[in-house]
Amino acid sequence: MSLKDAQLRVDAWISQFEEGYFEPLTNMARLSEEVGELAREVNHRFGQKTKKHDESEGDLAMEMADILFVLICMANREGID
């Protein structure tokens, strides 16, 4: 799938909701949150900080996908292709 196709799919999904895209600062906060989740997972997998015994294994691909989704939302809202 091309990035343009992904943008069209996200736009079609977001258009279902009356409120539409979040404001830029809200999207930036969401992006920061998602990057933090990816950083935590990378740190647990490859860094010195191991997970607690009751923490489930995370999914690097899903964390990256979450970041891409927020970036696409930001781009779509601002008319960037």
C-alpha positions as CSV (number, residue, x, y, z in Angstrom):
1,M,0.0,0.0,0.0
2,S,1.3,3.4,-0.9
3,L,1.4,6.3,1.6
4,K,-1.3,8.1,-0.4
5,D,-3.5,5.0,-0.2
6,A,-3.0,4.9,3.5
7,Q,-4.0,8.6,3.7
8,L,-7.1,7.9,1.8
9,R,-8.1,5.0,4.0
10,V,-7.5,7.0,7.2
11,D,-9.5,9.9,5.8
12,A,-12.4,7.6,4.9
13,W,-12.4,6.1,8.4
14,I,-12.1,9.5,10.2
15,S,-14.9,10.9,8.1
16,Q,-17.3,8.6,9.9
17,F,-16.9,10.7,13.0
18,E,-18.6,14.1,13.4
19,E,-15.6,15.6,15.2
20,G,-13.2,14.7,12.5
21,Y,-9.5,15.1,13.0
22,F,-8.1,16.2,16.4
23,E,-6.5,19.6,16.7
24,P,-2.7,19.8,16.0
25,L,-1.7,20.0,19.7
26,T,-3.8,17.0,20.6
27,N,-2.3,15.0,17.7
28,M,1.2,16.1,18.8
29,A,0.4,14.8,22.3
30,R,-0.9,11.5,20.9
31,L,2.3,11.2,18.7
32,S,4.5,11.8,21.8
33,E,2.5,9.1,23.7
34,E,2.9,6.6,20.9
35,V,6.6,7.3,20.4
36,G,7.0,6.7,24.2
37,E,5.2,3.3,23.9
38,L,7.6,2.3,21.1
39,A,10.6,3.5,23.1
40,R,9.5,1.5,26.1
41,E,9.1,-1.7,24.0
42,V,12.5,-1.2,22.3
43,N,14.1,-0.6,25.7
44,H,12.5,-3.8,27.1
45,R,13.5,-5.9,24.1
46,F,17.0,-4.6,23.4
47,G,18.0,-2.4,26.3
48,Q,19.0,-3.2,29.9
49,K,15.5,-2.8,31.3
50,T,13.6,-6.1,31.4
51,K,9.9,-6.4,31.7
52,K,8.3,-7.3,35.0
53,H,7.0,-10.9,35.1
54,D,3.4,-9.8,34.8
55,E,3.9,-7.5,31.8
56,S,2.9,-9.0,28.4
57,E,5.1,-9.0,25.4
58,G,4.5,-5.9,23.2
59,D,4.4,-5.7,19.5
60,L,7.0,-3.5,17.8
61,A,5.1,-3.5,14.5
62,M,1.8,-2.3,16.2
63,E,3.6,0.5,18.0
64,M,5.2,1.6,14.7
65,A,1.8,1.4,13.0
66,D,0.2,3.6,15.8
67,I,2.9,6.2,15.1
68,L,2.3,6.1,11.4
69,F,-1.5,6.4,11.9
70,V,-1.0,9.6,14.0
71,L,1.4,11.0,11.5
72,I,-1.1,10.3,8.7
73,C,-3.8,12.0,10.7
74,M,-1.6,15.1,11.2
75,A,-0.7,15.2,7.5
76,N,-4.3,14.8,6.4
77,R,-5.6,17.5,8.7
78,E,-3.0,19.9,7.4
79,G,-3.5,19.0,3.7
80,I,0.0,17.4,3.3
81,D,0.4,14.5,1.0
